[in-house]
Amino acid sequence: MRNIGIIGGGSIGLLYAARFAEEANVTLYVRRRAQMEDLHKNGLIDDKQVFLVKSFLSSSLEHVREQDLILIAVKSYELEHLVSMLNQIPSDIPLLFIQNGLSHLSILEKLTANHIWLATTTYGAMRLNDFTIEQKGAGKTVFGVAKGEVTSAQLNFLQQLPDFSFQFSTDIEKALYEKLLINVAVNPLTAALGVANGQILQNEHWHNALIQIIHEANQVLNVEEAVSKVESVLKATNENISSMAMDIKMGRQTEIDSIVLPVIERLEACNQSASKLRLLYDIIKGKEQQNV
């Protein structure tokens, strides 16, 4: 796997581009011409290193047939608009999806790719500008196969990336549910309060609210040791700003509909209380409305 394509020039797309660029030729497919030109001019800057990456507009998919793997690193609500484009990619090239929530899973049935992989990540990243990324704290990427297969050569490549943990899971659905619980508990609460992750644990009232949210969501997600897993992530990402909190701060659309709403719907379908999540959902939707 010497050629990696990445669709999406946000914080996660740029972070993975930098990590892959240490071992492979990376092509970034971005939405805006200005970002494409910045990457051409400046390279991709990470921790004062400069990586030379190719960049093209995602609408063109230039040189896509040369790629050994395509990582799709766009927001979940953008995927529906990319289906026809993704189906132009040769079907033998694996597609690796790394989105929050579960709503993107329904998109997979519309794709013609023979090999579809799913991933979750606890890595944090901050995009300083269109060509500069900063990794925030340690983490890991867990991935597995939703369709097709992963070869031993592909697995070996991913698992030998320097200082960047890729772990293969034979039960990727379990990993997705664990990440969903973390996102449901952390993202809307930090976005509503406008605080960094670690501040939730430092304030007893916010910490208590976090625990109540975890218990409510876990009625349908059934994650083992749920509270300790969420708290561990908060400690590891103490100074990080969650993606949803950053979206609110920057006046962007959030992923509240793909992260929290599916859990609310599952709770209500089981006649379980979703009052705390519904309150958070309405707060974030209200903030989105104010940003319009």
C-alpha positions in Angstrom: 0.0 0.0 0.0 2.1 2.8 -1.3 -0.6 5.2 -2.5 -3.3 6.5 -0.1 -6.2 8.8 -1.1 -8.0 10.8 1.5 -11.4 12.5 0.8 -11.9 15.4 3.3 -9.5 18.2 4.3 -10.8 18.8 7.8 -8.9 18.1 11.0 -9.2 14.3 10.8 -8.4 14.1 7.1 -5.3 16.3 7.6 -4.1 14.3 10.6 -4.4 11.0 8.9 -2.8 12.4 5.7 0.2 13.5 7.8 0.5 10.1 9.5 0.2 8.2 6.3 2.6 10.5 4.5 5.4 9.2 6.7 5.1 5.8 4.9 3.2 6.3 1.7 2.3 8.7 -1.2 -0.7 10.7 -0.1 -3.3 12.4 -2.2 -5.9 14.7 -0.5 -9.2 15.3 -2.2 -10.7 18.6 -0.8 -13.8 20.5 -1.5 -12.4 24.1 -1.8 -10.0 25.2 -4.5 -8.3 27.6 -1.9 -7.3 24.7 0.3 -6.0 22.7 -2.7 -3.8 25.6 -3.7 -2.6 26.1 -0.1 -1.5 22.5 0.1 0.2 22.7 -3.3 2.1 25.9 -2.2 2.9 25.0 1.5 2.7 21.3 1.7 1.0 19.7 4.8 2.6 21.0 8.0 2.4 18.9 11.2 4.6 19.4 14.3 6.9 21.6 12.2 7.4 18.8 9.7 6.4 19.5 6.1 4.9 16.6 4.1 4.6 16.8 0.3 1.2 15.6 -0.6 -0.8 15.8 -3.8 -4.1 17.6 -3.6 -7.1 17.8 -6.0 -10.7 18.9 -5.8 -12.9 16.0 -4.6 -15.2 16.7 -7.6 -12.5 15.6 -10.0 -11.1 12.4 -8.3 -7.9 12.8 -10.4 -5.5 9.8 -10.1 -8.0 7.9 -8.0 -7.2 4.7 -9.9 -3.7 4.8 -8.6 -4.8 4.6 -5.0 -4.4 1.4 -2.9 -6.8 2.7 -0.2 -9.3 5.6 0.0 -10.0 7.0 3.5 -13.3 8.9 3.6 -12.9 11.5 6.4 -15.9 13.9 5.8 -18.7 14.6 8.3 -21.4 12.0 8.3 -24.1 14.5 7.0 -21.9 15.0 3.9 -21.8 11.3 2.8 -25.2 11.2 1.1 -24.0 13.7 -1.4 -20.9 11.7 -2.1 -22.5 8.4 -3.0 -22.4 8.8 -6.8 -18.8 10.1 -6.6 -17.7 7.1 -4.5 -19.3 4.7 -6.9 -17.0 6.1 -9.6 -14.0 4.7 -7.7 -12.9 1.3 -9.0 -14.7 -1.3 -6.9 -11.5 -3.2 -6.0 -10.0 -0.2 -4.1 -10.9 -0.5 -0.3 -12.9 2.3 1.2 -12.2 3.2 4.8 -14.9 5.2 6.6 -14.1 7.1 9.7 -17.3 9.0 10.8 -18.9 9.7 14.2 -22.3 8.1 15.0 -24.1 5.4 13.1 -26.0 7.2 10.4 -23.3 6.6 7.8 -23.9 2.8 8.0 -27.1 3.1 5.9 -25.1 4.7 3.1 -22.9 1.6 2.7 -25.7 -0.4 1.1 -25.7 2.1 -1.8 -22.0 1.6 -2.6 -20.5 -0.6 -5.3 -17.1 -1.1 -3.6 -16.1 -4.7 -3.0 -14.2 -3.9 0.2 -15.6 -1.5 2.8 -13.9 -0.9 6.2 -15.1 1.0 9.2 -13.1 2.8 11.8 -13.4 4.8 15.0 -10.7 7.0 16.5 -9.8 8.6 19.8 -7.1 10.7 18.3 -7.7 14.4 18.7 -6.6 17.0 16.1 -6.8 20.7 15.6 -6.6 22.2 12.1 -4.8 25.5 12.5 -5.4 26.5 8.9 -6.0 24.7 5.5 -2.5 23.1 5.5 -1.4 22.9 9.2 -2.6 20.2 11.6 -1.7 19.6 15.3 -2.3 16.3 16.9 -3.9 16.6 20.4 -2.9 13.8 22.7 -2.5 10.1 22.3 -5.2 7.8 21.0 -5.9 4.8 18.7 -7.8 3.9 15.6 -9.9 0.7 15.7 -11.0 -0.6 12.3 -12.7 -3.7 10.9 -14.4 -5.1 7.8 -18.0 -4.3 6.9 -17.8 -5.9 3.5 -15.1 -7.9 1.7 -11.8 -8.5 3.3 -8.5 -7.0 4.5 -5.3 -8.8 3.4 -2.4 -9.5 5.6 -0.3 -7.0 3.6 -2.8 -4.3 4.1 -3.1 -5.1 7.8 0.7 -5.1 8.2 1.0 -1.6 6.5 -1.6 -0.1 8.8 -0.2 -1.6 12.0 3.4 -0.5 11.4 2.7 3.3 11.0 5.2 5.1 13.3 3.6 6.2 16.6 0.1 5.9 15.3 -1.9 3.0 16.6 -4.2 1.0 14.2 -5.9 -1.9 15.8 -7.9 -4.5 13.9 -11.2 -5.7 15.3 -13.2 -8.7 14.4 -16.2 -7.0 16.1 -16.2 -3.5 14.7 -19.8 -3.0 15.6 -18.8 -3.2 19.3 -16.1 -0.6 18.8 -18.6 1.7 17.0 -21.0 1.5 19.9 -18.3 2.3 22.4 -17.2 5.3 20.4 -20.8 6.3 19.9 -21.3 6.3 23.7 -18.3 8.5 24.2 -19.5 10.9 21.5 -23.0 11.0 22.9 -21.8 11.7 26.4 -19.0 14.2 25.6 -19.7 16.1 22.5 -23.1 17.7 23.2 -22.3 18.4 26.8 -19.0 20.1 26.0 -20.7 22.0 23.1 -23.5 23.1 25.3 -21.2 24.3 28.0 -18.5 25.6 25.7 -15.6 23.9 27.6 -12.7 21.6 27.0 -13.1 17.9 27.6 -11.2 17.8 30.9 -13.2 20.5 32.5 -16.2 18.1 32.7 -14.3 16.0 35.2 -13.1 19.0 37.2 -16.6 20.3 38.0 -18.6 18.0 40.2 -21.9 19.2 38.8 -20.9 18.7 35.2 -19.4 15.4 36.1 -22.6 14.3 37.7 -24.5 15.4 34.5 -22.1 13.3 32.4 -22.7 10.2 34.5 -26.5 10.6 34.1 -26.2 11.0 30.4 -24.0 7.9 30.1 -26.5 5.8 32.1 -29.4 7.0 30.0 -27.6 6.3 26.6 -26.3 3.0 27.8 -29.8 1.6 28.3 -29.7 0.8 24.5 -25.9 0.9 23.7 -25.0 -1.7 26.4 -21.3 -0.8 26.7 -19.4 -2.6 29.5 -17.7 -0.3 32.1 -19.3 2.6 30.3 -18.5 5.3 32.9 -14.8 4.4 33.3 -14.3 4.2 29.5 -15.8 7.7 28.9 -13.8 9.1 31.9 -10.6 7.6 30.5 -11.0 9.3 27.2 -11.7 12.6 28.9 -8.5 12.3 30.9 -6.5 11.3 27.8 -7.9 14.3 25.9 -8.0 16.7 28.8 -7.2 19.9 26.9 -9.0 18.9 23.7 -12.1 20.7 22.4 -14.6 18.2 21.1 -15.5 18.4 17.4 -19.1 19.4 18.2 -17.9 22.2 20.6 -15.6 23.4 17.9 -18.4 23.3 15.3 -20.6 25.5 17.5 -17.7 27.9 18.2 -17.0 28.2 14.5 -20.7 28.6 13.5 -20.8 25.3 11.6 -23.4 22.5 11.3 -22.8 19.8 14.0 -23.2 16.1 13.8 -25.9 16.1 16.5 -28.4 14.3 14.1 -26.0 11.4 13.5 -24.6 11.1 17.0 -27.4 11.8 19.5 -30.7 11.5 17.5 -30.2 7.8 16.7 -29.8 7.0 20.4 -32.9 9.1 21.3 -34.9 7.2 18.7 -33.7 3.8 20.1 -34.5 4.8 23.6 -38.0 6.1 22.7 -38.7 3.0 20.6 -38.0 0.9 23.7 -40.1 3.1 25.9 -37.0 4.2 27.8 -36.4 7.8 29.1 -34.4 10.0 26.7 -35.1 13.2 28.6 -31.5 14.2 29.2 -30.4 13.5 25.7 -33.5 15.2 24.3 -32.6 18.3 26.3 -29.0 18.3 25.0 -30.3 17.8 21.5 -32.6 20.8 21.6 -29.9 23.0 23.1 -27.4 22.1 20.3 -30.1 22.5 17.6 -30.9 25.8 19.1 -27.3 26.9 18.9 -27.1 25.8 15.3 -30.2 27.9 14.6 -28.6 30.9 16.1 -25.5 30.4 13.9 -27.5 30.4 10.7 
